Amino acid sequence: MESPPPEKQTVRVTILNRQYTLRAAGDPADIERMAAQLDDLMLALAAKAPSADSTHIAVLACLHLADKLTALDRDMELLRRSVDQKSDKCRGMIEELIATAGESL
């Protein structure tokens, strides 16, 4: 029997000097932390482009985050390949040891 989904909680955050009320099932502290990181990013972008409106800043923030996500996906794929190669190498070594041990019996 599956447990019911966690109950959503109301979390108030401020992003780019605007308050938002969110309903989220996650830990409110995590939501607040993510919102603070997004706020920092958007404020930094706004400082670099003072004439940009909030939509423009939000799009720039999304592009920045998409770039980071793409880089993390690339890194994860490289790690997966490395683990697969090392697993194959270990499997081969184990099979070789088993074969060698079988020959000596």
C-alpha positions in Angstrom: 0.0 0.0 0.0 1.4 3.4 -1.0 1.7 6.1 1.5 -0.3 9.3 0.8 1.7 12.1 -0.8 3.2 14.6 1.7 0.9 17.4 2.6 1.7 20.7 0.9 2.7 23.6 3.1 2.6 27.3 2.5 5.9 29.0 2.2 6.4 32.7 1.7 9.5 33.8 -0.2 10.8 37.0 -1.7 12.4 37.0 -5.2 13.5 40.2 -6.9 11.8 42.3 -4.3 8.4 40.6 -4.8 6.7 38.3 -2.3 5.4 34.9 -3.4 3.3 32.5 -1.5 4.1 28.9 -2.6 2.5 25.6 -1.7 5.1 22.9 -1.7 5.3 19.3 -0.4 9.1 19.7 0.3 10.8 20.9 3.3 10.0 24.7 3.7 13.6 25.4 4.6 14.7 23.9 1.3 12.2 26.0 -0.6 13.3 29.1 1.2 17.0 28.3 0.4 16.3 27.8 -3.3 14.3 31.0 -3.4 17.1 32.9 -1.7 19.6 31.5 -4.3 17.3 32.5 -7.1 16.8 35.9 -5.6 20.6 36.4 -5.3 21.0 35.4 -9.0 18.3 37.7 -10.2 19.5 40.6 -8.2 23.0 40.2 -9.6 21.6 40.1 -13.1 19.4 43.1 -12.4 22.5 45.0 -11.2 24.3 44.2 -14.4 21.3 45.3 -16.5 19.5 48.0 -14.6 17.2 48.9 -17.4 16.0 45.3 -17.9 12.5 44.5 -16.7 11.7 41.6 -14.4 10.7 39.3 -17.3 14.0 39.9 -19.1 15.8 39.2 -15.8 13.8 36.0 -15.2 14.6 34.7 -18.7 18.3 35.4 -18.2 18.2 33.6 -14.8 16.5 30.6 -16.5 19.1 30.5 -19.2 21.9 30.7 -16.5 20.2 27.8 -14.6 19.7 25.8 -17.8 23.4 26.2 -18.6 24.3 24.9 -15.1 21.9 22.0 -15.5 23.3 21.1 -18.9 26.9 21.1 -17.5 25.8 18.9 -14.5 24.1 16.5 -16.9 27.3 16.3 -19.0 29.3 15.7 -15.8 26.9 13.0 -14.6 27.1 11.2 -18.0 30.9 11.3 -17.8 30.8 9.8 -14.3 28.3 7.1 -15.4 30.6 6.1 -18.3 33.6 6.1 -15.9 31.8 3.9 -13.4 30.6 1.6 -16.2 34.2 1.2 -17.5 35.5 0.5 -14.0 32.7 -2.0 -13.3 33.5 -3.8 -16.6 37.2 -3.9 -15.7 36.4 -5.2 -12.2 34.0 -7.8 -13.6 36.7 -9.0 -16.0 39.3 -9.3 -13.2 36.9 -11.2 -11.0 36.0 -13.6 -13.9 39.7 -14.1 -14.5 40.4 -14.8 -10.9 37.5 -17.3 -10.7 38.7 -19.0 -13.9 42.3 -19.2 -12.5 41.0 -20.5 -9.2 39.0 -23.1 -11.0 42.0 -24.3 -13.0 44.1 -24.8 -9.8 41.5 -27.0 -8.2 
